Amino acid sequence: MKKQSAFVVLAVLCVGLGLVMVSSRGVRVALVVKQADAAYRDGAYQAKIDVDRGRKPHVSSGRWSTDQDRASFIAGYEESFKTLTEAKSGKAEPSAAEVAGYRDGVADGARHRRASQPFQLNKTDNYRRTETGAGYRDAYSNGYQDGYYLPQESAELRTISQN
């Protein structure tokens, strides 16, 4: 009886250890894939420059030619900008105008992508508005790129998480 109990315990431990190793390997593989992606690294580098110089976030994904590269650049930029900003000065809170601009940008960018329209940030009514508050246009630009290039669920989740 003791041998059977010991065998069951050993089997459970082996399976558990195997699952831990597989899941940690998956995390390492994901990190290696991100670090191997030039567009992601470029986005992270641009974010580092912006944070070091005290600039507001400004995603410029136009430097990459494919939608996949642009999405990767945006992901690297936003992830690094958030991490570096929080590490440098604590939690950075966007203004009401920036939140509104980002939301409007995500909505317009996603709408244009679904309608198969070309990327036309500066031709939207929301971008052209002159009465918008400080930071609205930059946040709108970032949101529009997120809505246009990132998968829809991802852009919507970012909008919700910024509230």
C-alpha positions in Angstrom: 0.0 0.0 0.0 2.8 2.4 0.9 4.5 1.7 -2.4 1.3 2.6 -4.3 0.9 5.8 -2.4 4.5 6.7 -3.0 4.2 6.0 -6.7 1.0 8.2 -7.0 2.8 11.1 -5.1 5.8 10.7 -7.4 3.7 10.7 -10.5 1.8 13.8 -9.4 5.1 15.6 -8.7 6.6 14.6 -12.0 3.5 15.8 -13.9 3.4 19.1 -11.9 7.1 19.7 -12.5 6.7 19.0 -16.2 3.8 21.5 -16.5 5.9 24.2 -14.7 8.8 23.6 -17.0 6.6 23.8 -20.1 4.8 27.0 -19.0 8.1 28.7 -18.1 9.6 27.6 -21.4 6.6 29.2 -23.1 7.2 32.5 -21.4 10.9 32.4 -22.4 10.0 31.5 -26.0 7.6 34.5 -26.1 10.3 36.8 -24.7 12.8 35.5 -27.3 10.3 36.0 -30.1 9.7 39.6 -29.0 13.4 40.3 -28.8 14.0 38.8 -32.2 11.3 41.0 -33.8 13.0 44.1 -35.2 9.8 46.2 -35.3 9.0 45.4 -31.7 12.6 46.3 -30.6 12.4 49.5 -32.6 9.2 50.5 -30.9 10.7 49.8 -27.5 13.8 51.9 -28.4 11.6 54.8 -29.7 9.6 54.6 -26.4 12.9 54.7 -24.4 14.0 57.8 -26.3 10.6 59.6 -25.7 10.6 58.8 -22.0 14.3 59.8 -21.6 13.5 63.2 -23.3 10.3 63.7 -21.3 8.0 63.6 -24.3 4.4 62.4 -24.4 3.8 59.2 -26.2 3.8 59.5 -30.0 3.6 56.3 -32.0 5.1 56.6 -35.5 4.5 53.2 -37.0 4.7 54.5 -40.5 8.4 53.6 -40.6 7.4 50.0 -41.1 5.7 48.8 -44.3 3.6 45.8 -43.3 0.6 45.8 -41.0 2.2 43.0 -38.9 5.4 45.0 -38.5 3.4 48.1 -37.6 1.3 46.2 -35.0 4.6 44.8 -33.6 6.1 48.3 -33.4 3.1 49.7 -31.6 3.1 46.8 -29.1 6.8 47.3 -28.4 6.4 51.1 -28.1 3.3 51.0 -25.8 4.6 48.2 -23.6 8.0 49.9 -23.1 6.6 53.4 -22.8 4.2 52.4 -20.0 6.9 50.4 -18.2 9.5 53.1 -18.4 7.2 55.9 -17.5 5.9 54.1 -14.4 9.4 53.2 -13.4 10.6 56.8 -13.8 7.9 58.8 -12.2 5.3 56.5 -10.8 1.9 55.9 -12.4 1.3 58.3 -15.3 -2.3 59.4 -15.5 -3.6 60.7 -18.9 -5.7 63.9 -19.0 -9.4 63.7 -19.9 -8.6 65.2 -23.3 -6.0 62.4 -23.9 -8.4 59.7 -22.9 -11.1 61.1 -25.2 -8.7 61.5 -28.0 -7.4 57.9 -27.7 -10.9 56.5 -27.6 -12.0 58.5 -30.6 -8.9 57.4 -32.5 -9.4 53.7 -31.7 -13.0 53.9 -32.9 -12.1 55.8 -36.1 -9.1 53.6 -36.9 -11.1 50.4 -36.4 -14.0 51.7 -38.5 -11.6 52.6 -41.4 -10.0 49.2 -41.2 -13.3 47.3 -41.2 -14.4 49.4 -44.2 -11.1 48.7 -46.0 -10.3 52.3 -46.2 -6.7 53.5 -46.4 -4.9 54.8 -43.4 -6.1 58.4 -43.3 -5.5 59.8 -39.9 -5.4 63.5 -40.8 -8.6 63.3 -42.9 -11.0 62.4 -40.0 -13.3 65.0 -38.5 -12.0 64.2 -35.0 -8.4 64.9 -35.9 -9.3 68.2 -37.6 -11.2 69.5 -34.6 -9.5 72.6 -33.3 -11.4 73.0 -30.1 -10.0 69.8 -28.6 -7.9 70.1 -25.5 -4.1 69.8 -25.1 -2.9 66.3 -25.9 -6.1 65.3 -27.7 -4.5 65.2 -31.2 -1.5 63.2 -30.1 -3.6 60.7 -28.2 -6.0 60.5 -31.1 -3.1 59.7 -33.4 -1.9 56.9 -31.1 -5.4 55.5 -30.8 -6.1 55.6 -34.5 -3.0 53.6 -35.2 -3.9 51.1 -32.5 -7.4 50.8 -33.9 -6.2 50.5 -37.5 -3.3 48.1 -37.1 -3.9 46.1 -33.9 -6.5 43.3 -33.6 -9.8 44.8 -32.7 -10.1 43.0 -29.3 -6.6 44.3 -28.3 -7.4 47.9 -29.1 -10.8 47.8 -27.3 -9.2 46.2 -24.2 -6.6 49.0 -24.1 -9.3 51.6 -24.2 -11.2 50.0 -21.4 -8.0 49.5 -19.3 -7.1 53.2 -19.6 -10.3 54.2 -17.6 
